Amino acid sequence: MRRLPRAALWLPVLTLSALAVGLTTAQSQGAAPAGDPLAIQAGPPDAKRGEALTQTCQGCHGPMGHSKDEGKPSLGGQVPSYLTLQLAAFRAKLRPSPVMQAIAARLTDQNIVDLAAYYGQQTPRDAWEANAALRAKGQQFYNSGAVERGVTACVVCHGVDGRGNNALHIASITHQSPKYTLEVLHEFKSVPDYHVAYPNAMHIVTAKMTEDELSAVTAYLSSMGTNSMNMAPASK
């Protein structure tokens, strides 16, 4: 049975849509251009102000964005441009989540860029446990893909360290929980064609991956930067 896409998958779709209509960060606060609900106009990002705003985020995403809930993403170390667009999409009710829509509705453009700046300055949460053999297979696939099947290596977009690319709005994907990571990969695998480049790339890649490969990549992503077979997630 094909799974319905979860809310997390709306963001990559919106990423290129926002770029197409002109996501901007100006030097002064102002209203978003008419017809562009994702446009952001704000002054320079202020991580200190963003830190003060995180009091309402910590219940789900944890202090410093280190989530203890395996079903909730960690925000610490997330790419600022990616997180900025997430919050803009929730606020515009283009990404479904009653809780996040309600929270984002109270955020100004300046709040959004300040929050993104704060979380972007944090480090990813500690690594999760991983089986050494499965992790090694995932590392190999992450770095090499499967050329014979036309599967692009993950490293091409997400980088050697899995930290993404701020200029290209590509997310940091390291040290999310295995549960959350595997759910997202499954959903990318099962959703229909997005007809835009970035999410299409994720669908094309994951659609050709086996369950063993998805599990292996999940093990590697959740434990990147470590080598131990039994890595206790200290901040869990």
TAKATA-V913587 format. One record per residue. RES is the residue in one letter. SS is DSSP state (H for helix, E for strand, L for the rest). OMEGA is omega as a letter, one per 30 degrees, with the letter a starting at -180 (999 if undefined). D_CENTER is the distance of its C-alpha to the mean C-alpha in Angstrom with 2 decimals. Layout:
<<RES:SS:OMEGA:D_CENTER> <RES:SS:OMEGA:D_CENTER>>
This chain:
<<M:L:l:25.34> <R:L:a:22.29> <R:L:l:19.51> <L:L:a:18.54> <P:L:l:14.97> <R:L:a:13.05> <A:H:a:11.66> <A:H:a:7.97> <L:H:l:9.31> <W:H:a:10.91> <L:H:l:8.37> <P:H:l:8.72> <V:H:a:12.36> <L:H:a:12.64> <T:H:a:11.33> <L:H:l:14.50> <S:H:a:16.58> <A:H:l:16.02> <L:H:a:16.90> <A:H:a:19.89> <V:H:l:21.30> <G:L:l:20.67> <L:L:a:17.95> <T:L:l:19.95> <T:L:a:20.28> <A:L:a:24.03> <Q:L:l:26.26> <S:L:a:27.43> <Q:L:l:26.20> <G:L:a:27.01> <A:L:l:26.40> <A:L:l:23.95> <P:L:a:25.91> <A:L:l:27.44> <G:L:a:25.67> <D:L:a:22.23> <P:L:a:20.35> <L:L:a:17.17> <A:L:l:19.17> <I:L:l:18.87> <Q:L:a:22.04> <A:L:l:22.25> <G:L:l:23.97> <P:L:l:22.66> <P:L:a:19.68> <D:L:a:21.16> <A:H:l:19.20> <K:H:l:22.23> <R:H:l:22.17> <G:H:l:18.48> <E:H:l:19.37> <A:H:a:22.08> <L:H:a:19.84> <T:H:l:17.63> <Q:H:a:20.58> <T:H:a:19.46> <C:L:a:15.89> <Q:H:a:17.17> <G:H:l:18.57> <C:H:a:15.32> <H:H:l:12.87> <G:L:l:15.78> <P:H:a:17.58> <M:H:l:15.72> <G:H:l:12.44> <H:L:a:13.52> <S:L:l:13.31> <K:L:a:16.44> <D:L:a:15.65> <E:L:l:14.54> <G:L:a:13.40> <K:L:a:11.17> <P:L:l:7.82> <S:L:a:8.77> <L:L:a:8.07> <G:L:a:10.60> <G:L:a:10.10> <Q:L:l:6.85> <V:L:a:7.89> <P:H:a:10.25> <S:H:l:10.53> <Y:H:a:7.01> <L:H:l:7.47> <T:H:a:11.00> <L:H:l:10.54> <Q:H:a:8.68> <L:H:l:11.76> <A:H:a:14.12> <A:H:l:13.31> <F:H:a:13.95> <R:H:l:17.02> <A:L:a:18.29> <K:L:l:17.98> <L:L:l:16.34> <R:L:a:13.50> <P:L:l:15.47> <S:L:a:15.53> <P:H:a:18.86> <V:H:a:17.82> <M:H:l:14.96> <Q:H:a:17.17> <A:H:l:20.00> <I:H:a:18.26> <A:H:l:16.82> <A:L:a:20.29> <R:L:a:21.76> <L:L:l:19.67> <T:L:l:21.29> <D:H:a:19.75> <Q:H:l:20.68> <N:H:a:19.07> <I:H:a:15.68> <V:H:l:15.96> <D:H:l:17.49> <L:H:l:14.79> <A:H:l:12.15> <A:H:a:14.85> <Y:H:a:15.49> <Y:H:l:12.13> <G:H:l:11.79> <Q:H:a:15.20> <Q:L:l:14.53> <T:L:l:14.13> <P:L:l:11.74> <R:L:a:13.64> <D:L:a:16.38> <A:L:l:16.25> <W:L:l:16.92> <E:L:l:20.08> <A:L:l:20.48> <N:L:a:23.58> <A:H:a:24.72> <A:H:l:25.89> <L:H:l:22.85> <R:H:l:20.60> <A:H:l:22.96> <K:H:l:22.69> <G:H:l:18.90> <Q:H:l:19.24> <Q:H:a:21.83> <F:H:l:19.84> <Y:H:a:16.71> <N:H:a:19.18> <S:H:a:21.62> <G:L:l:20.36> <A:E:a:23.40> <V:H:a:25.40> <E:H:l:28.19> <R:H:l:25.99> <G:L:a:24.13> <V:E:a:20.77> <T:L:l:18.95> <A:L:a:17.76> <C:L:a:14.05> <V:H:a:15.15> <V:H:a:16.18> <C:H:a:12.86> <H:H:l:10.65> <G:L:a:13.78> <V:L:a:16.16> <D:L:l:14.26> <G:L:a:10.78> <R:L:l:9.77> <G:L:a:8.94> <N:E:a:11.15> <N:L:a:11.58> <A:L:a:14.48> <L:L:l:12.86> <H:L:a:9.64> <I:E:a:7.82> <A:L:l:4.51> <S:L:a:5.79> <I:L:a:6.04> <T:L:l:9.26> <H:L:l:10.97> <Q:L:a:9.05> <S:L:l:12.12> <P:H:a:13.84> <K:H:a:14.28> <Y:H:a:10.75> <T:H:a:9.81> <L:H:l:13.05> <E:H:a:12.79> <V:H:l:9.79> <L:H:l:11.74> <H:H:a:14.83> <E:H:l:13.74> <F:H:a:12.82> <K:H:a:16.20> <S:H:a:18.11> <V:L:l:17.17> <P:L:a:19.72> <D:L:l:19.63> <Y:L:a:17.50> <H:L:l:19.93> <V:L:a:17.50> <A:H:a:16.53> <Y:H:l:12.83> <P:H:l:12.21> <N:H:l:15.75> <A:H:l:15.13> <M:H:l:12.62> <H:H:a:15.29> <I:H:a:18.11> <V:H:a:16.91> <T:H:l:16.09> <A:H:a:19.18> <K:L:a:21.33> <M:L:l:20.04> <T:L:l:22.20> <E:H:l:21.32> <D:H:l:22.42> <E:H:l:20.09> <L:H:l:17.04> <S:H:a:18.23> <A:H:l:18.96> <V:H:l:15.64> <T:H:l:14.05> <A:H:a:16.74> <Y:H:a:16.09> <L:H:a:12.35> <S:H:a:13.00> <S:L:a:16.02> <M:L:l:15.55> <G:L:l:18.21> <T:L:a:20.66> <N:L:a:23.56> <S:L:l:25.00> <M:L:a:25.40> <N:L:a:25.20> <M:L:l:22.57> <A:L:l:22.69> <P:L:a:19.46> <A:L:a:21.31> <S:L:a:19.11> <K:L:999:18.89>>
